[in-house]
Amino acid sequence: MAPKRREDRKRLRLHPVVLAFAGATCLTAALIAVSIVGGRGSEAAPTATAADGSVTRKALFTGIPQDGIALGRPTAPLTLVEYADLQCPYCASWSRDVLPDVVERYVRSGRLRLEFRGLAFLGPDSDKALRAALAAGERDRLWDTVHALYERQGHENAGWVTDDLLRDLAPLGVDLERTGSPWVERQLVEAANAARIAGVPGTPYFQVRHRGGQVQPLPVDSLESAAFTAQLDRLLAR
């Protein structure tokens, strides 16, 4: 009998989302989210590369404008919306393996803008991490914090999102005093509503929107970088 083919570990897998809401103001519902809007400019800086030619984590967002909950120029012709839970291992895989290519090839050049819509359906560590990331978003540093949290991701709901960990991220903009601010609360509600309307089945989940157009799902079935770049190239060629 022929041996079974090993499953492709890069195939897109989803953590299922339970879209349960007690109302628009219920911030402890099964789903809590963030959205990112890009805007203010910052001084451009060259990216650093490792010995293998890959972009280093420290330099990944250097010189790219962030504003509240977005990464990239607001004039970009295309926006990529990411729905994710900061405890989701597949989301962390996308952040580690695909995001650097997307940032360097499309965001840095001004062709693509990223929006992060965070979900907290996996449990209390998801909520705590998400609020910390949003608090950093008030200082236009959400993407730095999200990426750092993925790199420190622990076992699901094992208590890995500690106050000490978040205090270590203070240089990235995390402020534990701001995790319940009105701005953070508003972003949670708005993103949760967006996920409900979109019918997000799980994470990671992606949408795209041409400037001035309607949001639509991005059909990808793999966490390989090539799957995303091929779709982005196709959309940007329109």
Contacts in CASP RR format, 6 or more apart in sequence:
PFRMAT RR
TARGET T0000
AUTHOR 0000-0000-0000
METHOD contacts of the structure
MODEL  1
MAPKRREDRKRLRLHPVVLAFAGATCLTAALIAVSIVGGRGSEAAPTATA
ADGSVTRKALFTGIPQDGIALGRPTAPLTLVEYADLQCPYCASWSRDVLP
DVVERYVRSGRLRLEFRGLAFLGPDSDKALRAALAAGERDRLWDTVHALY
ERQGHENAGWVTDDLLRDLAPLGVDLERTGSPWVERQLVEAANAARIAGV
PGTPYFQVRHRGGQVQPLPVDSLESAAFTAQLDRLLAR
8 222 0 8 1.000
10 97 0 8 1.000
10 222 0 8 1.000
10 223 0 8 1.000
10 224 0 8 1.000
11 221 0 8 1.000
11 222 0 8 1.000
11 223 0 8 1.000
12 90 0 8 1.000
12 204 0 8 1.000
12 220 0 8 1.000
12 221 0 8 1.000
12 222 0 8 1.000
12 223 0 8 1.000
12 227 0 8 1.000
13 90 0 8 1.000
14 90 0 8 1.000
14 201 0 8 1.000
14 202 0 8 1.000
14 203 0 8 1.000
14 204 0 8 1.000
14 205 0 8 1.000
15 85 0 8 1.000
15 88 0 8 1.000
15 90 0 8 1.000
15 91 0 8 1.000
15 121 0 8 1.000
15 122 0 8 1.000
15 202 0 8 1.000
15 203 0 8 1.000
16 201 0 8 1.000
16 202 0 8 1.000
17 30 0 8 1.000
17 31 0 8 1.000
17 119 0 8 1.000
17 121 0 8 1.000
17 195 0 8 1.000
17 200 0 8 1.000
17 201 0 8 1.000
17 202 0 8 1.000
17 203 0 8 1.000
18 30 0 8 1.000
18 31 0 8 1.000
18 121 0 8 1.000
19 30 0 8 1.000
19 31 0 8 1.000
19 195 0 8 1.000
19 196 0 8 1.000
19 199 0 8 1.000
19 200 0 8 1.000
20 29 0 8 1.000
20 30 0 8 1.000
20 31 0 8 1.000
21 29 0 8 1.000
21 30 0 8 1.000
21 31 0 8 1.000
21 192 0 8 1.000
21 196 0 8 1.000
22 29 0 8 1.000
23 29 0 8 1.000
24 189 0 8 1.000
24 192 0 8 1.000
24 193 0 8 1.000
25 189 0 8 1.000
27 185 0 8 1.000
27 188 0 8 1.000
27 189 0 8 1.000
27 192 0 8 1.000
28 127 0 8 1.000
29 192 0 8 1.000
30 121 0 8 1.000
31 119 0 8 1.000
31 120 0 8 1.000
31 121 0 8 1.000
31 192 0 8 1.000
31 195 0 8 1.000
31 196 0 8 1.000
32 118 0 8 1.000
32 119 0 8 1.000
32 120 0 8 1.000
32 121 0 8 1.000
32 126 0 8 1.000
32 127 0 8 1.000
32 130 0 8 1.000
32 188 0 8 1.000
32 191 0 8 1.000
32 192 0 8 1.000
33 83 0 8 1.000
33 117 0 8 1.000
33 118 0 8 1.000
33 119 0 8 1.000
33 120 0 8 1.000
33 130 0 8 1.000
33 187 0 8 1.000
33 188 0 8 1.000
33 190 0 8 1.000
33 191 0 8 1.000
33 192 0 8 1.000
33 194 0 8 1.000
33 195 0 8 1.000
34 69 0 8 1.000
34 116 0 8 1.000
34 117 0 8 1.000
34 118 0 8 1.000
34 130 0 8 1.000
34 133 0 8 1.000
34 134 0 8 1.000
34 142 0 8 1.000
34 187 0 8 1.000
34 188 0 8 1.000
34 191 0 8 1.000
35 69 0 8 1.000
35 70 0 8 1.000
35 81 0 8 1.000
35 115 0 8 1.000
35 116 0 8 1.000
35 117 0 8 1.000
35 187 0 8 1.000
35 190 0 8 1.000
35 191 0 8 1.000
35 194 0 8 1.000
36 66 0 8 1.000
36 68 0 8 1.000
36 69 0 8 1.000
36 70 0 8 1.000
36 71 0 8 1.000
36 114 0 8 1.000
36 115 0 8 1.000
36 116 0 8 1.000
36 117 0 8 1.000
36 142 0 8 1.000
36 143 0 8 1.000
37 67 0 8 1.000
37 68 0 8 1.000
37 69 0 8 1.000
37 70 0 8 1.000
37 74 0 8 1.000
37 115 0 8 1.000
38 65 0 8 1.000
38 66 0 8 1.000
38 67 0 8 1.000
38 68 0 8 1.000
38 69 0 8 1.000
38 70 0 8 1.000
38 71 0 8 1.000
38 72 0 8 1.000
38 73 0 8 1.000
38 74 0 8 1.000
38 113 0 8 1.000
39 65 0 8 1.000
39 66 0 8 1.000
39 67 0 8 1.000
39 70 0 8 1.000
39 72 0 8 1.000
39 73 0 8 1.000
39 74 0 8 1.000
40 65 0 8 1.000
40 66 0 8 1.000
40 67 0 8 1.000
40 140 0 8 1.000
41 65 0 8 1.000
41 73 0 8 1.000
42 63 0 8 1.000
42 64 0 8 1.000
42 65 0 8 1.000
42 66 0 8 1.000
43 63 0 8 1.000
44 63 0 8 1.000
45 59 0 8 1.000
45 62 0 8 1.000
45 63 0 8 1.000
46 59 0 8 1.000
47 55 0 8 1.000
47 56 0 8 1.000
47 59 0 8 1.000
47 60 0 8 1.000
47 62 0 8 1.000
47 104 0 8 1.000
47 108 0 8 1.000
48 55 0 8 1.000
48 56 0 8 1.000
48 58 0 8 1.000
48 59 0 8 1.000
49 55 0 8 1.000
49 56 0 8 1.000
50 56 0 8 1.000
54 100 0 8 1.000
55 100 0 8 1.000
55 103 0 8 1.000
55 104 0 8 1.000
57 147 0 8 1.000
57 151 0 8 1.000
60 99 0 8 1.000
60 100 0 8 1.000
60 103 0 8 1.000
60 147 0 8 1.000
61 71 0 8 1.000
61 103 0 8 1.000
61 143 0 8 1.000
61 144 0 8 1.000
61 147 0 8 1.000
63 108 0 8 1.000
64 71 0 8 1.000
64 72 0 8 1.000
64 103 0 8 1.000
64 107 0 8 1.000
64 108 0 8 1.000
65 71 0 8 1.000
65 72 0 8 1.000
65 73 0 8 1.000
66 72 0 8 1.000
66 137 0 8 1.000
66 140 0 8 1.000
66 141 0 8 1.000
66 142 0 8 1.000
66 143 0 8 1.000
66 144 0 8 1.000
67 74 0 8 1.000
67 140 0 8 1.000
68 137 0 8 1.000
68 138 0 8 1.000
68 140 0 8 1.000
68 142 0 8 1.000
69 115 0 8 1.000
69 116 0 8 1.000
69 134 0 8 1.000
69 137 0 8 1.000
69 142 0 8 1.000
69 187 0 8 1.000
70 113 0 8 1.000
70 114 0 8 1.000
70 115 0 8 1.000
70 116 0 8 1.000
71 103 0 8 1.000
71 107 0 8 1.000
71 113 0 8 1.000
71 114 0 8 1.000
71 116 0 8 1.000
71 142 0 8 1.000
71 143 0 8 1.000
72 107 0 8 1.000
72 110 0 8 1.000
72 112 0 8 1.000
72 113 0 8 1.000
72 114 0 8 1.000
73 110 0 8 1.000
73 113 0 8 1.000
74 113 0 8 1.000
75 110 0 8 1.000
75 211 0 8 1.000
76 107 0 8 1.000
76 110 0 8 1.000
76 111 0 8 1.000
76 112 0 8 1.000
76 113 0 8 1.000
76 211 0 8 1.000
77 111 0 8 1.000
77 210 0 8 1.000
77 211 0 8 1.000
77 236 0 8 1.000
78 106 0 8 1.000
78 111 0 8 1.000
78 112 0 8 1.000
78 113 0 8 1.000
78 208 0 8 1.000
78 209 0 8 1.000
78 210 0 8 1.000
78 211 0 8 1.000
78 232 0 8 1.000
78 235 0 8 1.000
78 236 0 8 1.000
79 112 0 8 1.000
79 113 0 8 1.000
79 114 0 8 1.000
79 115 0 8 1.000
79 208 0 8 1.000
79 209 0 8 1.000
79 210 0 8 1.000
79 211 0 8 1.000
80 102 0 8 1.000
80 112 0 8 1.000
80 113 0 8 1.000
80 114 0 8 1.000
80 115 0 8 1.000
80 206 0 8 1.000
80 207 0 8 1.000
80 208 0 8 1.000
80 218 0 8 1.000
80 232 0 8 1.000
81 114 0 8 1.000
81 115 0 8 1.000
81 117 0 8 1.000
81 206 0 8 1.000
81 207 0 8 1.000
81 208 0 8 1.000
81 209 0 8 1.000
81 215 0 8 1.000
82 94 0 8 1.000
82 114 0 8 1.000
82 115 0 8 1.000
82 116 0 8 1.000
82 117 0 8 1.000
82 204 0 8 1.000
82 205 0 8 1.000
82 206 0 8 1.000
83 117 0 8 1.000
83 118 0 8 1.000
83 119 0 8 1.000
83 195 0 8 1.000
83 198 0 8 1.000
83 200 0 8 1.000
83 202 0 8 1.000
83 203 0 8 1.000
83 204 0 8 1.000
83 205 0 8 1.000
83 206 0 8 1.000
83 207 0 8 1.000
84 91 0 8 1.000
84 94 0 8 1.000
84 95 0 8 1.000
84 116 0 8 1.000
84 117 0 8 1.000
84 118 0 8 1.000
84 119 0 8 1.000
84 203 0 8 1.000
84 204 0 8 1.000
84 205 0 8 1.000
85 91 0 8 1.000
85 118 0 8 1.000
85 119 0 8 1.000
85 120 0 8 1.000
85 121 0 8 1.000
85 122 0 8 1.000
85 126 0 8 1.000
85 130 0 8 1.000
85 203 0 8 1.000
86 118 0 8 1.000
86 120 0 8 1.000
86 125 0 8 1.000
86 126 0 8 1.000
86 129 0 8 1.000
86 130 0 8 1.000
86 133 0 8 1.000
86 146 0 8 1.000
86 149 0 8 1.000
86 150 0 8 1.000
86 153 0 8 1.000
87 122 0 8 1.000
87 123 0 8 1.000
87 125 0 8 1.000
87 126 0 8 1.000
87 129 0 8 1.000
87 153 0 8 1.000
87 154 0 8 1.000
87 156 0 8 1.000
87 157 0 8 1.000
88 122 0 8 1.000
88 203 0 8 1.000
88 204 0 8 1.000
89 153 0 8 1.000
90 203 0 8 1.000
90 204 0 8 1.000
90 223 0 8 1.000
91 150 0 8 1.000
91 203 0 8 1.000
91 204 0 8 1.000
92 150 0 8 1.000
92 151 0 8 1.000
92 153 0 8 1.000
93 223 0 8 1.000
94 204 0 8 1.000
94 223 0 8 1.000
95 146 0 8 1.000
95 147 0 8 1.000
95 150 0 8 1.000
96 150 0 8 1.000
96 151 0 8 1.000
97 223 0 8 1.000
97 224 0 8 1.000
97 225 0 8 1.000
98 223 0 8 1.000
98 224 0 8 1.000
98 225 0 8 1.000
98 228 0 8 1.000
99 147 0 8 1.000
101 225 0 8 1.000
101 228 0 8 1.000
101 229 0 8 1.000
102 112 0 8 1.000
102 114 0 8 1.000
102 225 0 8 1.000
102 228 0 8 1.000
102 229 0 8 1.000
102 232 0 8 1.000
103 114 0 8 1.000
105 229 0 8 1.000
106 112 0 8 1.000
106 232 0 8 1.000
106 236 0 8 1.000
107 113 0 8 1.000
107 114 0 8 1.000
111 236 0 8 1.000
112 232 0 8 1.000
112 236 0 8 1.000
114 143 0 8 1.000
116 142 0 8 1.000
116 143 0 8 1.000
116 146 0 8 1.000
117 191 0 8 1.000
117 194 0 8 1.000
117 195 0 8 1.000
118 130 0 8 1.000
118 133 0 8 1.000
118 191 0 8 1.000
119 126 0 8 1.000
119 130 0 8 1.000
119 191 0 8 1.000
119 192 0 8 1.000
119 195 0 8 1.000
119 200 0 8 1.000
119 203 0 8 1.000
120 126 0 8 1.000
120 127 0 8 1.000
120 129 0 8 1.000
120 130 0 8 1.000
122 156 0 8 1.000
122 157 0 8 1.000
123 156 0 8 1.000
123 157 0 8 1.000
124 157 0 8 1.000
124 159 0 8 1.000
125 156 0 8 1.000
125 157 0 8 1.000
125 158 0 8 1.000
125 159 0 8 1.000
125 160 0 8 1.000
125 161 0 8 1.000
128 161 0 8 1.000
128 166 0 8 1.000
128 179 0 8 1.000
129 149 0 8 1.000
129 161 0 8 1.000
130 188 0 8 1.000
131 179 0 8 1.000
131 180 0 8 1.000
131 184 0 8 1.000
131 188 0 8 1.000
132 145 0 8 1.000
132 149 0 8 1.000
132 161 0 8 1.000
132 166 0 8 1.000
132 169 0 8 1.000
132 174 0 8 1.000
132 176 0 8 1.000
132 179 0 8 1.000
133 142 0 8 1.000
133 145 0 8 1.000
133 146 0 8 1.000
133 149 0 8 1.000
133 174 0 8 1.000
134 142 0 8 1.000
134 179 0 8 1.000
134 183 0 8 1.000
134 184 0 8 1.000
134 187 0 8 1.000
134 188 0 8 1.000
135 173 0 8 1.000
135 174 0 8 1.000
135 175 0 8 1.000
135 176 0 8 1.000
135 178 0 8 1.000
135 179 0 8 1.000
135 180 0 8 1.000
135 181 0 8 1.000
135 184 0 8 1.000
136 142 0 8 1.000
136 144 0 8 1.000
136 145 0 8 1.000
136 169 0 8 1.000
136 172 0 8 1.000
136 173 0 8 1.000
136 174 0 8 1.000
136 175 0 8 1.000
137 145 0 8 1.000
137 173 0 8 1.000
138 175 0 8 1.000
138 178 0 8 1.000
138 181 0 8 1.000
138 183 0 8 1.000
138 184 0 8 1.000
139 173 0 8 1.000
139 175 0 8 1.000
141 172 0 8 1.000
141 173 0 8 1.000
144 172 0 8 1.000
144 173 0 8 1.000
145 169 0 8 1.000
145 172 0 8 1.000
145 173 0 8 1.000
145 174 0 8 1.000
148 169 0 8 1.000
148 172 0 8 1.000
149 161 0 8 1.000
149 169 0 8 1.000
152 160 0 8 1.000
152 165 0 8 1.000
153 160 0 8 1.000
154 160 0 8 1.000
163 176 0 8 1.000
166 174 0 8 1.000
166 176 0 8 1.000
167 174 0 8 1.000
167 176 0 8 1.000
178 184 0 8 1.000
198 205 0 8 1.000
198 207 0 8 1.000
198 215 0 8 1.000
198 217 0 8 1.000
205 217 0 8 1.000
206 217 0 8 1.000
206 218 0 8 1.000
206 220 0 8 1.000
207 215 0 8 1.000
207 216 0 8 1.000
207 217 0 8 1.000
207 218 0 8 1.000
208 215 0 8 1.000
208 216 0 8 1.000
208 217 0 8 1.000
208 218 0 8 1.000
208 231 0 8 1.000
208 235 0 8 1.000
209 215 0 8 1.000
209 216 0 8 1.000
210 235 0 8 1.000
210 238 0 8 1.000
218 231 0 8 1.000
219 231 0 8 1.000
220 227 0 8 1.000
220 228 0 8 1.000
220 231 0 8 1.000
221 227 0 8 1.000
END
